[in-house]
């Protein structure tokens, strides 16, 4: 498979959620070594970049963005009657700020 490059960053990781994709780009020469971008599935027009200096933080950002997209898509689904109170249906895990 051929390397995909955008704005001097090699795309190393990709997560697809619905019609969106989130990617990590890596550059050895840019001031911010890593970036996460959003794009539409099957398109290469990357936007809303988050520029980062650490790979683990970039992986965390990639996963966070994908989870936010899942929550967004889930908000359009009709609520199912599960017998639970609405606040019990979805529990969000909160981590302390670093």
N, C-alpha and C positions, 0 to 999 in steps of 0.2 A: 504494500500500500504506500502511495506517495505521501510525503510529508505535507501537511497543510500549514500554510503560513499566513498570518494576518497582521499587518502593521509591524512586521519584524518579529512577531511572536510565533513560535511553533505551537500548534494546538496539540496538547498532550492528553487531555481528558475531555469527556463529553457525557452529559446526561440529558436525556430527552424526557419531557413531561408534556403530554398533550401535543399541541402544535408548536411548542417552544423547545429550544435546546439551550443548554448552558455549557460553556466550555472554559477550560483553563488554557491560557497561553503562557509560554515560557520564553524568555530572552536572556541571553548571557551578557548582553551589552546595554540594555535599557536600565535607567535608574531604578525603576520598579521591575524586579525580575519576573514577576508573575502578574497575570491579569485574568479576571473572570469576565466573560461577556455573555450577553443573551443574544439569540438570533431566532428566526423562524425556522422551523424544521425544514430540512432540505434546501435551505438558502445559506449563502455565505456572507450575508450582510450583518456583521456583528455590531452591537450597540450596547449602551449602558455599561461601560467598562468600570470595573473596580480594580484599581492598581494596587498591588501588594508586594511586600518584600520577602515573604516567607511562604514556602510551599504548603505547610500544614494549615496556615491561615487561609491560603487560597483554596485548599480542599474544603475547609470548613465553610467558606463563603459560597463555594459551588453548591454544596449540599443545602445550605440555608436558602439560597435562591431557588433551588429546585423544590424544597419543601414549601416555600411561600407560594410558588406557582400551583402546587397541589392544593393548598388551602384556598387559593383564589378560585380554582376550577371547582372545588368541592362546594363553594358558596353558591354555585348555580344549580346544584342538585337539589331536588325536592327533599325535604326532611322526611325520614321514615319514622313511623311510630314504633319506638323500641320499648316503650313503657318507662323509659328513663327521663329524668328532667333534662332540659336542653343543656344545662351546664355540665351534666354527666356524660353527654354523648361524645364530646371532643375534649380531651384533656391535653393541654399544651405543656410541654416540659420547658421549664425556664432554668437557664444556667446563670450563675453569677457573672457579671461583667468582669473582664480581665483587665 
